[in-house]
Amino acid sequence: MKAAWIADAAGGDLSIRVGETDAPAHAEDRLLVNIDAVGLTFGEPAWVTNGTLALPDGSKRPLPVIIGHEFAGRVAHVGAATSGFAVGDRVVGLIDFWRNGAAAEQASVLSGEITGLPDAVSAVEAATLPIGALTAWQALFDFAALKAGETVLIHGGAGAVGTFAIQIAKGIGARVIATARGGEATGLCRELGADVVIDTTAERFEDVAGPVDVVFDTVGHDLLERSWQFVRPGARLVTISGEAEDAPSPERAKQLGIEAFWFIVKPDPAQLAEIVRWVADGRITVQVDRAYRLDEARQAFLEADSRAKRGKTVLTV
Ligand SMILES: NC(=O)c1ccc[n+]([C@@H]2O[C@H](COP(=O)([O-])OP(=O)(O)OC[C@H]3O[C@@H](n4cnc5c(N)ncnc54)[C@H](OP(=O)(O)O)[C@@H]3O)[C@@H](O)[C@H]2O)c1
C-alpha cells in the first residue's frame, strides 16, 4: 500500500518519505480502515528526536514510522474480538501516538480509538477533529472544568486547536478572549465567535484582557510565561505547548493559588462522538487550511513553515 512515513532518525521535514510499504496485518483485536483523509501534525518529525515516539516501555521505536494519527475512513475488516463496527462503516478516530499512523491507504486501529461518522460530516472535515477538536475539548472540560458564564483566554485562537477551542467555549456559554497574530487571524477569531480578540503583534494581552477564570494556551513561550504572571488565585491554566518536561510546576501553581495542567490528548470515542454531533448540527465549523494528496505529504511539510496557516492541513488518500 502507499503510505507517508518518517524515514530517518535525524527527524525534520526532510525525513518525510512517500512510497510503497506492507499493508497492516489482520489481528483479532483490530479493525482495518481504508483511509480517506488524515490530519497532519507538523511537529511530528521532531517526535523522533524528542522521545514522543518511544514505545510504552520507554524504548526507542524503530523507524520507519507512518505519520498522521487523526483520520477518517471506512472499515475494511473487523477482527473477531472487536465489536460495534461493521465493514463499510464510516469512522473517525485517533491512533495512539506510539503506533503507526494513518497517512496510508489502510491503518490498523482499536475499536476504542474510533467512532461512527455520519454522512453530514465529510472525511476531510472529520480528519481535523481527533487531535484539533478533541484536544480543545479535553483541555476546556477535563482539565479546566470551564463552565457557562466563565471567561476563558485562548492563546493561538486562529490555530488548528484554537479555532475549535473558541467555538466549543462559546458553545457552552463561556465568554471568550482570544489572542492571534495579524489581521487575517484576528478576523477569523471574531468570525468564530470570540468576544474579544487581541492581536499580539500590536498589543499585550495583559493590557486588554480583564480577569479570567481559565487560560488555555496553545502557543507557549513568552505568552505562557506572561500568563502565569497574569492569572488570579482560583484560575485554571492549561497548556498543550511543549513536551512533558515543560509541564507547569505544581509548586508554582500552589504558590499562586491556581491549578495548572499540561497534557497529551487521548483517544476518547464518546467525546469524539459528541464533537462529531456538534459539527453535524453546525455548532462547530471546521477550518481546513489546505488539503494535499497523500503523494504530496513531503511537500506539505516542506511548505508548512513558509505559509500562514488558518486551521488544519489535511492529506486526502
Ligand atoms: N499536547 C497535546 O495533546 C497537543 C495536541 C495538539 C497540539 N499540540 C501542540 O499545541 C500547539 C498548537 O497546535 P496547533 O495544531 O493548534 O498549531 P497551529 O495550527 O500552528 O496553531 C498555533 C497558532 O498559534 C498562533 N500563534 C503563534 N504565536 C502566537 C502569538 N505570539 N500570539 C498569538 N498567536 C500566536 C499561530 O499563528 P501563526 O499562524 O501566525 O504562526 C497559530 O495560529 C503545537 O505546539 C502542537 O504541537 C499539543
The ligand as an SDF file (V2000), in Angstrom:
LIG
                    3D

 48 52  0  0  0  0  0  0  0  0999 V2000
   -0.4090   18.1460   23.9870 N   0  0  0  0  0  0  0  0  0  0  0  0
   -1.2900   17.8060   23.0390 C   0  0  0  0  0  0  0  0  0  0  0  0
   -2.0690   16.8610   23.1720 O   0  0  0  0  0  0  0  0  0  0  0  0
   -1.3420   18.6160   21.7740 C   0  0  0  0  0  0  0  0  0  0  0  0
   -2.3800   18.4060   20.8550 C   0  0  0  0  0  0  0  0  0  0  0  0
   -2.4330   19.2040   19.7250 C   0  0  0  0  0  0  0  0  0  0  0  0
   -1.4500   20.1770   19.5190 C   0  0  0  0  0  0  0  0  0  0  0  0
   -0.4460   20.3180   20.4250 N   0  0  0  0  0  0  0  0  0  0  0  0
    0.5790   21.3680   20.2850 C   0  0  0  0  0  0  0  0  0  0  0  0
   -0.1050   22.5860   20.5020 O   0  0  0  0  0  0  0  0  0  0  0  0
    0.4300   23.6030   19.6960 C   0  0  0  0  0  0  0  0  0  0  0  0
   -0.6780   24.1860   18.8270 C   0  0  0  0  0  0  0  0  0  0  0  0
   -1.1390   23.1920   17.9220 O   0  0  0  0  0  0  0  0  0  0  0  0
   -1.9610   23.6000   16.6280 P   0  0  0  0  0  0  0  0  0  0  0  0
   -2.1230   22.3510   15.8420 O   0  0  0  0  0  0  0  0  0  0  0  0
   -3.1580   24.3970   17.0030 O   0  0  0  0  0  0  0  0  0  0  0  0
   -0.8940   24.5400   15.8920 O   0  0  0  0  0  0  0  0  0  0  0  0
   -1.1620   25.6850   14.8150 P   0  0  0  0  0  0  0  0  0  0  0  0
   -2.2890   25.3080   13.9060 O   0  0  0  0  0  0  0  0  0  0  0  0
    0.1630   26.0320   14.2330 O   0  0  0  0  0  0  0  0  0  0  0  0
   -1.7010   26.9020   15.7140 O   0  0  0  0  0  0  0  0  0  0  0  0
   -0.9070   27.6970   16.5230 C   0  0  0  0  0  0  0  0  0  0  0  0
   -1.4890   29.1000   16.4130 C   0  0  0  0  0  0  0  0  0  0  0  0
   -0.8530   29.9370   17.3570 O   0  0  0  0  0  0  0  0  0  0  0  0
   -0.5830   31.1610   16.7120 C   0  0  0  0  0  0  0  0  0  0  0  0
    0.4660   31.9070   17.3880 N   0  0  0  0  0  0  0  0  0  0  0  0
    1.7970   31.6660   17.4240 C   0  0  0  0  0  0  0  0  0  0  0  0
    2.4240   32.6210   18.1480 N   0  0  0  0  0  0  0  0  0  0  0  0
    1.4610   33.4710   18.5710 C   0  0  0  0  0  0  0  0  0  0  0  0
    1.4700   34.6520   19.3410 C   0  0  0  0  0  0  0  0  0  0  0  0
    2.5980   35.1450   19.8530 N   0  0  0  0  0  0  0  0  0  0  0  0
    0.3040   35.2850   19.5610 N   0  0  0  0  0  0  0  0  0  0  0  0
   -0.8660   34.7950   19.0840 C   0  0  0  0  0  0  0  0  0  0  0  0
   -0.9480   33.6870   18.3320 N   0  0  0  0  0  0  0  0  0  0  0  0
    0.2070   33.0310   18.0840 C   0  0  0  0  0  0  0  0  0  0  0  0
   -0.1770   30.7460   15.3090 C   0  0  0  0  0  0  0  0  0  0  0  0
   -0.2180   31.8490   14.4400 O   0  0  0  0  0  0  0  0  0  0  0  0
    0.7340   31.9450   13.1210 P   0  0  0  0  0  0  0  0  0  0  0  0
   -0.0350   31.2100   12.0400 O   0  0  0  0  0  0  0  0  0  0  0  0
    0.8690   33.4010   12.8880 O   0  0  0  0  0  0  0  0  0  0  0  0
    2.0170   31.2700   13.4740 O   0  0  0  0  0  0  0  0  0  0  0  0
   -1.2610   29.7100   15.0220 C   0  0  0  0  0  0  0  0  0  0  0  0
   -2.4700   30.3200   14.5840 O   0  0  0  0  0  0  0  0  0  0  0  0
    1.5560   22.9400   18.9090 C   0  0  0  0  0  0  0  0  0  0  0  0
    2.7530   23.1480   19.6260 O   0  0  0  0  0  0  0  0  0  0  0  0
    1.1930   21.4730   18.9150 C   0  0  0  0  0  0  0  0  0  0  0  0
    2.3280   20.6340   18.7870 O   0  0  0  0  0  0  0  0  0  0  0  0
   -0.3670   19.5640   21.5550 C   0  0  0  0  0  0  0  0  0  0  0  0
  1  2  1  0
  2  3  2  0
  2  4  1  0
  4  5  1  0
  4 48  2  0
  5  6  2  0
  6  7  1  0
  7  8  2  0
  8  9  1  0
  8 48  1  0
  9 10  1  0
  9 46  1  0
 10 11  1  0
 11 12  1  0
 11 44  1  0
 12 13  1  0
 13 14  1  0
 14 15  2  0
 14 16  1  0
 14 17  1  0
 17 18  1  0
 18 19  2  0
 18 20  1  0
 18 21  1  0
 21 22  1  0
 22 23  1  0
 23 24  1  0
 23 42  1  0
 24 25  1  0
 25 26  1  0
 25 36  1  0
 26 27  1  0
 26 35  1  0
 27 28  2  0
 28 29  1  0
 29 30  1  0
 29 35  2  0
 30 31  1  0
 30 32  2  0
 32 33  1  0
 33 34  2  0
 34 35  1  0
 36 37  1  0
 36 42  1  0
 37 38  1  0
 38 39  2  0
 38 40  1  0
 38 41  1  0
 42 43  1  0
 44 45  1  0
 44 46  1  0
 46 47  1  0
M  CHG  2   8   1  16  -1
M  END
$$$$
